[in-house]
Amino acid sequence: METKEQKVNRNRNSKILKGKIGWLVDYRRAVILDPDVIEWDISVIREGLKEYAEDKEVQKIDKYLIENLKEILKVNPAIQDDDTQPLEK
């Protein structure tokens, strides 16, 4: 099992993939696989997927995020709502 420090280092050292696939990989990792890595900025990652909102995989991760938000916030309290952004964001 990877330590939190190893996860953070892996996240910092990994190259960001471009386009839908890269955003989708990052979104899945941030929400499902490694939600305790503080450096994840889920709102920025999800913004990168905004034009793919109808994609089944994006919807599946959105649903997981909504259903598990309380648990995700317990392991990553750095995730905060930005009241300056519209609700749909």
TIKOLPA-641419 format. One record per residue (C-alpha): x, y, z; residue in three letters. Coordinates in steps of 0.05 Angstrom, whole numbers, plus 5000, padded with zeros to 4 digits. Example, Ala and Ser with C-alpha at 12.3 -4.5 7.8 and 13.67 -1.06 7.14 Angstrom:
<nodes>
+------+------+------+------+
:   xx :   yy :   zz : type :
+------+------+------+------+
: 5246 : 4910 : 5156 :  ALA :
: 5273 : 4979 : 5143 :  SER :
+------+------+------+------+
</nodes>
This chain:
<nodes>
+------+------+------+------+
:   xx :   yy :   zz : type :
+------+------+------+------+
: 5000 : 5000 : 5000 :  MET :
: 5026 : 5068 : 4981 :  GLU :
: 5037 : 5120 : 5035 :  THR :
: 5006 : 5189 : 5031 :  LYS :
: 5075 : 5219 : 5017 :  GLU :
: 5087 : 5171 : 4959 :  GLN :
: 5019 : 5189 : 4930 :  LYS :
: 5034 : 5263 : 4934 :  VAL :
: 5103 : 5253 : 4902 :  ASN :
: 5073 : 5209 : 4847 :  ARG :
: 5020 : 5262 : 4834 :  ASN :
: 5072 : 5318 : 4830 :  ARG :
: 5119 : 5279 : 4785 :  ASN :
: 5068 : 5251 : 4737 :  SER :
: 5058 : 5284 : 4670 :  LYS :
: 4989 : 5312 : 4657 :  ILE :
: 4957 : 5278 : 4598 :  LEU :
: 4923 : 5324 : 4549 :  LYS :
: 4850 : 5323 : 4529 :  GLY :
: 4791 : 5283 : 4552 :  LYS :
: 4830 : 5220 : 4570 :  ILE :
: 4879 : 5258 : 4614 :  GLY :
: 4824 : 5296 : 4650 :  TRP :
: 4784 : 5232 : 4658 :  LEU :
: 4844 : 5194 : 4687 :  VAL :
: 4858 : 5251 : 4736 :  ASP :
: 4785 : 5257 : 4755 :  TYR :
: 4780 : 5182 : 4770 :  ARG :
: 4844 : 5183 : 4810 :  ARG :
: 4823 : 5246 : 4849 :  ALA :
: 4754 : 5222 : 4866 :  VAL :
: 4757 : 5146 : 4871 :  ILE :
: 4829 : 5122 : 4878 :  LEU :
: 4868 : 5176 : 4916 :  ASP :
: 4819 : 5226 : 4947 :  PRO :
: 4866 : 5237 : 5006 :  ASP :
: 4920 : 5271 : 4963 :  VAL :
: 4911 : 5344 : 4982 :  ILE :
: 4941 : 5370 : 4917 :  GLU :
: 4882 : 5345 : 4876 :  TRP :
: 4839 : 5403 : 4855 :  ASP :
: 4776 : 5366 : 4837 :  ILE :
: 4740 : 5429 : 4814 :  SER :
: 4795 : 5446 : 4763 :  VAL :
: 4797 : 5374 : 4738 :  ILE :
: 4721 : 5372 : 4731 :  ARG :
: 4722 : 5439 : 4694 :  GLU :
: 4769 : 5406 : 4643 :  GLY :
: 4714 : 5355 : 4631 :  LEU :
: 4656 : 5404 : 4626 :  LYS :
: 4645 : 5393 : 4551 :  GLU :
: 4641 : 5317 : 4565 :  TYR :
: 4585 : 5322 : 4617 :  ALA :
: 4542 : 5274 : 4577 :  GLU :
: 4597 : 5221 : 4576 :  ASP :
: 4576 : 5159 : 4615 :  LYS :
: 4643 : 5152 : 4650 :  GLU :
: 4643 : 5225 : 4672 :  VAL :
: 4571 : 5217 : 4698 :  GLN :
: 4591 : 5154 : 4735 :  LYS :
: 4648 : 5190 : 4771 :  ILE :
: 4603 : 5251 : 4784 :  ASP :
: 4552 : 5204 : 4817 :  LYS :
: 4606 : 5171 : 4859 :  TYR :
: 4632 : 5239 : 4881 :  LEU :
: 4563 : 5263 : 4902 :  ILE :
: 4545 : 5198 : 4938 :  GLU :
: 4612 : 5195 : 4975 :  ASN :
: 4626 : 5269 : 4986 :  LEU :
: 4621 : 5265 : 5062 :  LYS :
: 4673 : 5209 : 5064 :  GLU :
: 4718 : 5244 : 5014 :  ILE :
: 4716 : 5308 : 5055 :  LEU :
: 4738 : 5269 : 5116 :  LYS :
: 4802 : 5247 : 5082 :  VAL :
: 4813 : 5311 : 5043 :  ASN :
: 4785 : 5371 : 5080 :  PRO :
: 4821 : 5418 : 5032 :  ALA :
: 4765 : 5408 : 4982 :  ILE :
: 4721 : 5469 : 4990 :  GLN :
: 4661 : 5498 : 4954 :  ASP :
: 4675 : 5562 : 4917 :  ASP :
: 4615 : 5607 : 4928 :  ASP :
: 4638 : 5654 : 4873 :  THR :
: 4624 : 5601 : 4820 :  GLN :
: 4556 : 5584 : 4792 :  PRO :
: 4521 : 5523 : 4823 :  LEU :
: 4528 : 5480 : 4760 :  GLU :
: 4604 : 5484 : 4767 :  LYS :
+------+------+------+------+
</nodes>
